[in-house]
Amino acid sequence: MSEAMDGSQAVEDKFSTYPARVQPKLLSLRKLILSLEPDVGAIAETLKWGEPAYQTRKGSTVRFDWKEKSPETFAIYFICTTRLVETFQEIYGDTFEYQGNRALVFSVKGRLPVKPLKHCLSLAFRYHELKHLPLLGA
């Protein structure tokens, strides 16, 4: 069992703080992220800046969170000095809502675009071996 699947009490506690209407969506996102392990290697799960965060040995950290100040949305955050969000926008255009070069924003009520999102997360989790390639090798 990987470190990610063990889950820390701090991460479990964080999920319990989300409103009941938001929890299923964020737990679904967590499950989607952890499902990538066979393709990207072990995924470590922790809290960074009080948000669930995920990282692989060869990748860039991915965080996500729901915030009370924007109750109808949640976001997946990427390190803004990478080319990740810029690349996602070039590949997927209006499939996602973008927040500058740092995040993908989703509606709490909407459906996740699972296939493109898995591809984007996979690129993030392999970023250090792909960053020299045009469009991250996508």
Salt bridges, closest charged atoms under 4 A:
GLU12 OE2 - ARG30 NH2 2.86
GLU45 OE2 - ARG30 NE 2.67
GLU51 OE1 - ARG63 NH1 2.02
GLU51 OE2 - LYS67 NZ 2.62
ASP65 OD1 - LYS14 NZ 3.86
ASP65 OD2 - LYS67 NZ 3.05
GLU72 OE2 - ARG21 NH2 3.47
GLU72 OE1 - LYS109 NZ 3.97
GLU129 OE1 - LYS58 NZ 3.65
